[in-house]
Amino acid sequence: MTSKSEKSPASRPMSVLGRFRFITIAGLLLLAIAVGLISWRLLRANPPDVAGTTKSDKAASGTIQLAPRQLTYEVVNSYPHDPNAYLQGLVWYDNGFYESTGLYGRSTLRRVEFPSGRVVKSIDLASSLFGEGLALIGDNLIQLTWQAHRGFVYDRESFKLLREFSYDTEGWGLTYDGKNLILSDGSSDLTYLDPQTYEPLRKVQVTMNGRPITELNELEYIDGEIWANVWQTDLILLIDPASGQVKSFLNLKGILAPSDRKGTEDVLNGIAYDSEHKRIFVSGKLWPRLFEIRVK
């Protein structure tokens, strides 16, 4: 005789279909639990912030980093430039340019006529020196050298050497923001210098998407932002001076025709700003052309 308990649903043997459904449901539940645990751990490690910024990005820079936007530009005009000039520093003044050029045995300080590109005044640096960044403060031109830790101050009109100063880093780019000199040394740091004593005042690290950007080269201060070439790239970064964050950037790939390139060293380098007419000029090392561009 069969008892009541043996005929209850709980005690009846499970069919093959029932077993399959049970295993399927149990497996899905376990998978959902596993995915939930993994997602919870990831969110704890990197909680999302504005514009997709994560906690690790925020920690790297000390502040929230917004993704920089790529700017577009147009070429307004192009002008001849000395193709033998290994351009390091470019400064606009009084309808012409001052330039610092590099390479050992070929480094110069020069005045360049605009728009012809003709060199109207030039002095040579010692063959042991590699010319680098250049800035103008009043009637004085300040020129860096690469690895000699030596900077030079010249009278703008005569190119007479007025004084020499030293710095602890390499010298790459140089600009003046109206208050301080700003020096790049190939690292991600920009060093602010006193314009009278040339002593370092502070450093600002340049970051993009929360990550340090190295090999910052030629600098130019334009309407409250630091513009910087990145060595061996076609990029110009627009940097917030206070935070060091890259707010936007330009990619000038293709601005120089391939037929005008000579080799691997003739890269984009050189930014100058005509503040009176709001004109931006760019060129490069050993480039036969100098370009006027307009950001759209």
N, C-alpha and C positions, 0 to 999 in steps of 0.2 A: 504494500500500500504506500502510496506516495503521500508524503506529508505536505501541509500547506506551505511550509518554508521552502521546500525544494521547488515549488512551482512559482515562487515570487520572481519578479524581473531581476532582482539583485543577484539571485542565485543561479539563473539560467545561463548556460554556456553562451559566450559572445560569438556571433557569426563572423565569417571572414570579412564581410563588408564593414561590420561594426568595428572590428579590430583595425582595419585600414583607416577608418575615419578617426578613431581615437589616436592612432599614431600620428596622423597628419596634423590634427589640432594641437596635440602636445608639442610637436616639432615647431609649428608656427609660433606657439606661445614662447618656447625657449629662445627662438631666433629673435623675436620682438624684445624679450628681456635683455638679450646680449647686445643688440643694437642700441637700446636705450642706455645701458651702462657705458658703452663706448662713447656715445654722444655726450653723456653727462660729464665724463672725464675730460673730453676735448674742450667742452665749454668752460669747465673749471680752469683748464690750463690757459686757454686763450679766449676769454669772453669777447664777443664782438663789440666794436666801438663805432663811432661815426665813420662813414665812407669806407666801411670794410676794414678799418684799422683794428688790430688786435692788441691785447694787453702787452704782448712781447714787443710789438712795434712801439707802443707808448713808452715802455720801460727803456728801450734803446735810445730814445731821443729825449726823454724827460717831459715830453708834451705830446698832445694828440697830433698825428701827422695825417694831413689830407693828401690824397693822391694828386701829384702835380699834373697840370693839363698841358698838352702840346699846343703851342701857338703856331699859326700859319703866317707866312710872310710873302712878300713879293720883292723882286729885284727892281729897284727904281732906275738904276744906271750902273755901269761898270766903267772903270778907268784904268789906264796903264799903271803898272807897278814894276819896280826893279825885280826881275826874276832871279837875281843872285842874292837878294836880301833874305837872310834867314830870320824872318820877322819874329820878334819877341814881345816888344811893347809898342803900342800905337796910341798916340795922343793927338787930338784935334785942337788947334789954336790959331786964331787970326787967319782964317782961310787957307790953312795948310796943315801938315802933319809934322810931328816929331816922332822919330822912330828909334828904337833900340834893336840892333840886330845881333845875332849870336854866331856861334862856332869859333873854335880856337883859331887865332890868326886872321879872323875875318869879322870880328865884332866891332860895331861902330855905334856912335850916336850921330844922328843926322836930321836935317831939316829937309822936308820933301814938299815941293810945290804942288798945288792942286789947281786944276785937274790933270795937269800934264804928267805928274809922277816923277818929275825931274828932281834929282838930288841937288840942292843948292848950297848946302853946307854939311860937312861931315868931319868927324875926328875918329881916329882909330883907338881902340883899347889895346893894352899890352897883349902880346900873343899868348900869355899865360892865363888870360881872363876870357870868360865866356859871358857875353852880354845877355841880360834877361829883361825883366819888367821895367817899365818907365812910368813916371807920374810927373805932373806939373803942379807946383804950388806957387802961386804968384809969379815971380820972375825966376824961380829956380826949377830946374829939371833934376829929378832924382832917379838914378839908374841902379838897378841891381846887377849882381853877377851870380852865376849858378852855384858853384861849390867853393868859391874863395872866401865866402862870408864877408865880402866887401861891397859897400854901397858908395856911390859917388853923387855929389851935389854940384851942379854946374849953373853958371849964369846962362839964362835962356838965350840972350842975344849973342854973346860972344863965345859960348861953350867953354868959358874959362872954368877950371876946376876950383871950386870954393872950399870944399871940405870932403873928408872921407869918414864913413862910419862903419860899424860892424854889426852883425846879427848872428845868432846861433844856428839858425836853420839854413837850408838851401834857399836860394832866391829864384823864384819862378815868375809870378805876376805881381803887379803893383798898381794901386789906384788910390785916389784921394776922394773922400766923401764930403769935403768941406770942413772937416774937423780933425780927422785922423787919417794917416796912411793905412792901407790895408794890404797885407802881403800874403801871397800863397807860396807854399814850399813843396808842392807835389803830394802832400798828404791831404787829409780831409779837413785840416784846420786852416782857418784864416786868422792871421795875427794882426792885431791893431797896434800901430806904432805912434808914438808922440811925434808930431811933425816938426818939432824943434830939436828934441834930443835924440830922436829915432830909437828910443827905448821902448821895449814891448809893454803894452798896457793890459791886454787881455787876449784870449783866444776864443773863437767861436767854431764849433764843429759843424760842417755842412752835411746834412742828411737828406736823403730822398727816399720816401716811403719808409722812413724809420731806419734806414741803413746809411752808414757813412759813405761819402763819395770821395774817392782819392784822385790824384793826378789833376787837381785844379791848376790851371795855368794862367794865361793872360786874364786880367781883370779890368772891368770898367764900371764905374758907378753911374747909373742912369735913373733919374727920377725916383730916388729912394730905394733902389734895388741894386744889388751887386750882380753884374753879368760876368760869367766865367766860362772860358773855354775848358773843355776836358781833353787833355792831351791824347792825341792819336784817335780822336773821334770827330764826328761832324756835329757834336752837340754844343750848344750854349745854354747854360743853366741860369735861371733868374732866381736869385737867392734873397731871402729876407735877412737883412743885416742883424736884427736882434736875436732871432732864433736859430739862424743857419739853415732853416728849412728851404728846400727847393720848391718854389711855388708854381713855376711853369718852366718850359724849356722850348728851345728851337732845335730842329734837326735840319741842318743845311746841306745834307747829302745831295750831291749833284750840282751844287751852285757853281763849281769850277768844272769846266768841260774836261773830260778824260784826256783829250789831246793836249791840254795845258799842263798836265801832271808829268813830273819827271821821275818820281820814285816813291819810296815808302816814307820819306821824311817830310814831304811837302804837304803837311796837314794844316787844317784850319787853325789859325791862331792870329789874333789881333782884332780888337774891338775898340772903336773910337766913337765919341758922341759929340755932335755939334748941338749944344744946348740951346743956342739962339734960334736955330732953324729946325730943331727937333729931328736931326738927321743921324742915322746910325750907319757906320761904316764897318765892314769886316774884310779881312784878307787872310793870308796864310803864309807859311814858311815856303820861300822860293816860288811864290805865286806871281805870275805875270799880270794879274788883274786884282784890283781892289773894287769891292762892291758896296753900293749904297742900297740898303734894304729898308723896307717898311713893314712893321708888324701889323697884320690885318686885325 
